[in-house]
Amino acid sequence: MSEITPDVVRHLAGLARIDVTDAEVNRFTEQLGLIVDSAATLKAAVAGDVPATSHPIPMKNIYREDVVLESLSQKAALSGSADSESGRFRVAAILDEE
């Protein structure tokens, strides 16, 4: 049986500064109780020598070697730009400078 009571729900609602009606307290008591009971059932099901896992199959990182390749020159990178100035892309200002 769950440890969640209407008093616990009212206390939690007070901590969260949430106004709840009596109908909401009853509904939340039932819903939170179900969640706590479900978590207890899961905890009991995995008790013992079952190792914790995050994935059902083994995961392995695949890395590639870092290879330095030739990159674009500044001139080539800017060649497709609509506008450039002093070796940089030039764009319209979007912020007021007041």
Number of C-alpha atoms within 10 A of each C-alpha: 8 14 10 18 16 16 11 13 20 21 12 12 14 12 9 9 9 10 10 14 10 10 9 14 19 15 14 18 21 16 13 16 17 15 14 15 16 13 12 13 11 11 10 10 10 11 9 7 6 8 7 7 8 7 7 6 7 7 8 6 5 5 6 6 5 6 6 6 6 6 8 9 9 10 10 10 13 17 12 10 12 9 12 13 9 6 10 13 14 13 11 6 7 6 6 5 5 3
